[in-house]
C-alpha cells in the first residue's frame, strides 16, 4: 500500500508550458495521507529540460533520485522521472498531460495526469 501511495504522489505536480528551451533543476516534496494518518514523503531531486512546441505549446522531461521516506521506516533512494506537455487552446484555456514513474523494490510505479486549466 505504501508503494502505491508514493507512486500516486510522484505524479502530483505539473509544469505549465515552457517559455523558453533549456535545462532546469526541480526539487519537490510530496507527502501522502490516508485520512489524517501520515504515510510518508517522497522528495524528488530532478534535473530536466523543457522547450516549446510551436507557438502555443511546450514540453518537459525530468528525472533523478527520489528519497522515499515512509512514516516510521528507513529512507530509501529510488529513481523517478516525469515528462509532459501543455498546449494553449485559447487565451484562457490550456490542456496538459504528464506521465511519471518511480522505481521500487520489486516493481516500478507509474502515474498519468491530464487536465484543463482555465485562467481568469
Phi, psi and omega per residue, in radians:
X1 nan -0.722 3.139
X2 -1.005 -0.763 -3.108
X3 -1.074 -0.668 3.140
X4 -1.207 -0.611 3.078
X5 -1.100 -0.775 -3.122
X6 -1.237 -0.605 3.070
X7 -1.119 -0.671 3.119
X8 -1.204 -0.725 -3.116
X9 -1.237 -0.408 3.108
X10 -1.147 -0.341 -3.103
X11 -1.789 0.340 -3.006
X12 -1.455 -0.294 -3.068
X13 -1.898 2.685 3.127
X14 -2.500 2.168 3.100
X15 -1.456 2.477 3.071
X16 -1.285 3.058 -3.136
X17 -0.986 2.571 -3.086
X18 -1.381 2.403 3.091
X19 -1.506 -0.443 3.131
X20 -2.652 2.821 3.116
X21 -1.492 2.480 3.065
X22 2.776 2.979 3.137
X23 -1.419 2.786 3.085
X24 -2.727 2.922 3.030
X25 -2.071 2.375 3.131
X26 -2.314 1.974 3.039
X27 -1.868 2.203 -3.009
X28 -2.487 2.376 3.070
X29 -1.987 2.238 3.100
X30 -2.128 2.112 3.130
X31 -1.843 2.580 -3.141
X32 -2.060 2.510 3.119
X33 -2.361 2.562 2.933
X34 -2.026 1.872 -2.955
X35 1.119 -2.173 3.085
X36 -1.783 0.141 -3.114
X37 -1.543 1.945 3.125
X38 -1.153 2.238 -3.137
X39 -1.721 -0.544 -3.133
X40 2.566 -3.077 -3.088
X41 -2.363 2.477 2.968
X42 -1.983 2.161 3.113
X43 -1.955 2.014 3.119
X44 -1.623 2.415 3.013
X45 -2.147 1.526 -2.991
X46 -1.783 2.580 2.903
X47 -1.944 2.361 -3.072
X48 -2.450 3.094 3.097
X49 -2.479 2.392 3.129
X50 -2.333 2.752 3.138
X51 -2.848 2.961 -3.134
X52 -1.439 2.727 2.976
X53 -2.175 1.536 -3.074
X54 1.302 -2.674 -3.076
X55 -1.492 -0.451 -2.968
X56 -2.170 0.212 -3.094
X57 -2.399 2.827 3.106
X58 -2.587 2.825 -3.138
X59 -2.398 2.843 3.024
X60 -2.689 2.738 3.026
X61 -2.528 2.425 -3.114
X62 -2.657 2.723 3.115
X63 -2.927 2.873 3.119
X64 2.822 -2.923 -3.115
X65 -1.216 2.609 3.065
X66 -2.216 2.088 3.088
X67 -1.537 1.933 -3.099
X68 -1.692 1.988 -3.050
X69 -2.105 1.439 3.104
X70 -1.166 2.605 3.103
X71 -1.076 2.147 3.080
X72 1.382 0.173 -3.131
X73 -2.305 2.939 -3.131
X74 -1.257 2.578 3.081
X75 -1.297 2.372 3.075
X76 -2.064 2.638 3.086
X77 -1.798 2.143 3.074
X78 -2.082 -3.027 3.069
X79 -2.130 2.346 3.123
X80 -2.375 2.833 3.117
X81 -2.883 2.915 3.105
X82 -2.745 2.750 3.059
X83 -2.556 2.615 -3.113
X84 -2.870 3.138 3.140
X85 -2.653 2.742 3.023
X86 -2.461 2.656 3.137
X87 -2.444 2.359 3.065
X88 -1.385 2.149 3.109
X89 -1.566 -0.624 3.032
X90 -2.501 -3.071 3.079
X91 -1.085 -0.482 -3.063
X92 -1.922 -0.240 -3.011
X93 -2.113 2.267 3.064
X94 -2.301 2.704 3.131
X95 -2.004 2.378 3.123
X96 -2.402 2.775 3.085
X97 -2.647 2.666 -3.114
X98 -2.597 2.536 2.992
X99 -2.161 2.335 -3.113
X100 -2.353 2.867 3.069
X101 -2.626 2.774 2.972
X102 -2.567 2.358 3.125
X103 -1.289 2.898 3.117
X104 -2.605 -3.130 -3.139
X105 -1.060 -0.792 -3.078
X106 -2.025 -0.602 -3.045
X107 -2.326 2.713 2.999
X108 -1.642 2.325 3.098
X109 -1.642 2.503 -3.127
X110 -2.191 2.651 3.073
X111 -2.490 2.682 3.044
X112 -2.311 2.721 3.098
X113 -2.618 2.457 3.055
X114 -2.566 2.562 3.133
X115 -2.969 3.047 3.063
X116 -2.053 2.464 3.093
X117 -2.139 2.177 3.116
X118 -1.967 2.159 3.131
X119 -1.796 2.332 3.141
X120 -1.523 nan nan
